[in-house]
Amino acid sequence: MPIEWLPGSSGNHNGARIAFGPDNKIYLTTGDAVNTSLSQDPESLNGKVLRINPDGSIPDDNPDLKSFIWTLGHRNPQGLVFSPDGILYSSEHGPANDDELNIIEKGRNYGWPEVHGFCDGVSEEEFCITNNVMEPLIAWTPTLAVAGIDYYDHDAIPDWQHSILMTTLKADRLVVMKLSEGGLSVLNDEHYFVDWWGRLRDVCVSPDGRIFIASSNRDGRGDVRVGDDRIVELRNLSVTGIERNSSPVIYPNPVLNGELNIRNEWKKPDVSIRVYDNSGRSLDAYRFNPAPSEIRLNMIYQSGIYFIEIINGSDIQRLRIVVSQE
């Protein structure tokens, strides 16, 4: 593919996510390169979603037969993914308000910089009507700094079937958006693993239903953590939550009397432990230096599912715990 036509870049707002469509075309997001006037400029490739033939030429069914532009009016579109039904979704950074999840449709205008989020202001409504603006499925204020997305429809995690998974940078979390049957609206958004791994850049779903998340704490905007940056694997755990042969021995699980024991031969003397609820909210934090061969934690919580994170040097393990008050 020739590179002469690629749009100008900047220190921010470059987009640059790629998806290969069921029509055998390449879809590429571009940001406004911190020049808001470019997003509505049909002569500029900035602030757009581009559609390209694999050989680098312009498809003969693009809105403008002389342009790669598929949609315009974008600020900084990040994640880009097709559903099995051929619907193209994109996450997009707003300014200080209105991060968006959009459906990308041929020839549509997405409003930036005249429209932020929905067409709910007087001037916005007029612009939307005149310029064929497509409103987002959902918008977030305060912003989350939305990042990579993927589509999930595997029975490995039944509750997340037919959902868009989205990582966030500023908000330090994974957002799961349950879609309507036809995929044209978001029924609800649930937030997981809040502040577990810091800034999250991208998410990928494997064919067997496992999920991989990339953290991004070394990008100059995050607080670097032990082991950063990293790829985290998510999978549906068993009742005990023990997935790895090297996991510590934890007992009893379920926790019946409010006490959880963790036994292991620590590789390094400094051990940190954090307890989270099922939504990813941090409940308690502990540090042991030197750590005893066995640690006893008070798990006096309401009945439900909890997670503990154990950090020992560069080794980070997360275990699922069931607490029962019965």
Phi, psi and omega in degrees: 000129178293148183255356184298331187272352184299143184291162179294149180248173182210180175290343180216166172060055181253351180062248172072037169258146185234139172223142177260120189276163176296346176271010180063032175246156177264131176248130186226129177269144174229144177268176181279001178055034179061031174226094189299334182294338184288333186297326180262001183273111181293348179270352180250144177269002177278148180069038186224168158250124183259150177235126194225141170290152180302336179273004178092001181269172180274127177298145185280002175240019171293159180306317175246117186295350180253012186221149174282351189293125176258316174219160180225177178083033180255148177269300179203076181291132185253266183298151182209121181206145173265141169276166177300338179276001178088010177278132181259121180252148178217137172264146186216135176290129167272181175285253174266008183206161168058058158298152188225152160245124185240153162263128183267117181239145184310126172076002184278156176255136183252011161094330186295138004264007184282335183234131175248115180071231184279162178277072188241009172250159183301310180292326178295316181300317180296316180295320182296318180293317184289329191244018174056048184283137176263121179281154179290160173289324182203149178224151183236125170224122002298160182288154178258349192060066184296149183225228187292152178227159170210163181260135181240129178209042182252146180282001176297324174234087189302323183295339183259005180298143180058052180226155169264126174264134183223128173274156179225150183265293182298322185276351174055052183203167171256128179252128179250117183252110179286127183266154172293169185305318180274355178078013185261002177209161177258122181283320177196160175234129180244143187247129186233156172056042182297120177065023176287309187240009181080213183294133182244124188265319187205162180221144181220134178257127179273162181300335181268009175093356175287154183237135179240130182239135178255125175276164186214059182268354179256024181269009179090356181239353183247171174267117184292133182247168179302127178085001180290158340281164190216163169252125182253133177258131175247138175210163179283117186276163173285179181301320181283339180082002182269114185248342187242143179298332183270005181295149176297158173281121178241138181199152347282153177217104017290152176276120186253333185243015178084004180238132177239132179253137178236120182236130178194160171265101186294136179289327179230154188289338185268116181235129175246140181227134175233145180246133181234151171276183188290343178269358181092007179283131181288130181254313182215153177223139181226151173221134181234122178208102002280154180275137175290166179291341177220133181243137178246125180248143172275120180245057182271077180235169174296156179302138180157191182259135179226166179229141173242140178247125181245121179245120179227097187066232178270359180272120181237123181231144179232132186233145181266130183237139175251125177252130179233132177261005181285000000 
